[in-house]
Amino acid sequence: MSGGYNQWLFVISAYTVVILATVGILTTSWLQMRRAEQRLPSRKISKKDPPRAH
């Protein structure tokens, strides 16, 4: 290698970007899921309700 370029700087930077992007996507997805769950009508299931067919 010439010019003092260190390939590990690029590798570490690339992994950092990927890890931060993954954490960001997981966080936003989790928050959106929690908001969607809160918007669902809360329905209490009693023993009289027939089972749902899927």
trRosetta pair geometry for C-beta under 8 A, 3 or more apart (Angstrom, degrees):
i j d omega theta_ij theta_ji phi_ij phi_ji
1 4 7.9 118 130 -79 105 9
1 5 6.1 -125 180 62 116 82
1 7 7.4 -127 -105 -24 147 102
2 5 7.7 27 84 17 40 97
6 9 4.7 85 89 -10 101 105
6 10 7.9 176 103 -2 62 81
7 10 5.6 -53 -164 36 50 112
7 11 6.3 48 143 -20 76 106
8 11 5.3 -52 -142 39 41 114
8 12 5.9 39 159 -17 72 105
9 12 6.2 -55 -144 40 26 107
9 13 6.2 26 155 -18 61 112
10 13 5.7 -59 -146 40 28 112
10 14 6.2 28 157 -21 65 107
11 14 5.9 -55 -147 35 28 110
11 15 6.5 24 156 -14 63 107
12 15 5.9 -55 -146 39 31 109
12 16 6.3 35 153 -23 64 107
13 16 5.6 -54 -148 34 30 115
13 17 6.5 31 155 -19 64 104
14 17 5.9 -53 -150 34 31 110
14 18 6.4 27 154 -15 64 108
15 18 5.7 -57 -146 39 33 110
15 19 6.1 31 157 -19 68 108
16 19 5.9 -56 -143 38 27 108
16 20 6.2 24 160 -15 64 110
17 20 6.0 -59 -145 40 26 107
17 21 6.2 25 157 -18 64 110
18 21 5.8 -57 -146 38 28 110
18 22 6.3 29 156 -20 64 108
19 22 5.7 -55 -147 36 29 112
19 23 6.4 27 156 -16 64 106
20 23 5.8 -54 -145 38 31 110
20 24 6.2 33 154 -20 64 108
21 24 5.6 -56 -148 37 30 114
21 25 6.3 28 156 -17 66 106
22 25 5.9 -54 -145 37 29 108
22 26 6.3 27 157 -16 64 109
23 26 5.8 -56 -144 40 30 110
23 27 6.2 31 157 -21 64 109
24 27 5.8 -56 -145 35 27 111
24 28 6.4 19 161 -12 64 107
25 28 6.1 -58 -144 40 29 104
25 29 6.1 28 157 -18 64 111
26 29 5.8 -58 -145 39 28 111
26 30 6.2 28 157 -20 64 109
27 30 5.8 -56 -147 36 28 110
27 31 6.4 25 156 -16 64 107
28 31 5.7 -54 -145 38 32 110
28 32 6.3 32 156 -18 65 107
29 32 5.8 -56 -147 38 29 110
29 33 6.3 32 153 -21 64 106
30 33 5.6 -54 -149 34 31 113
30 34 6.5 31 153 -19 64 104
31 34 5.7 -52 -148 35 33 111
31 35 6.5 32 153 -18 65 105
32 35 5.7 -53 -147 37 33 111
32 36 6.3 34 154 -19 65 106
33 36 5.7 -55 -148 37 31 111
33 37 6.4 32 153 -20 65 105
34 37 5.7 -53 -148 35 31 112
34 38 6.5 31 153 -19 63 105
35 38 5.8 -56 -150 35 32 111
35 39 6.6 32 152 -20 64 105
36 39 5.7 -55 -151 33 34 112
36 40 7.1 47 150 -34 62 94
37 40 5.8 -40 -159 11 38 116
45 49 5.6 -97 -157 40 75 146
46 49 5.4 118 60 -14 70 96
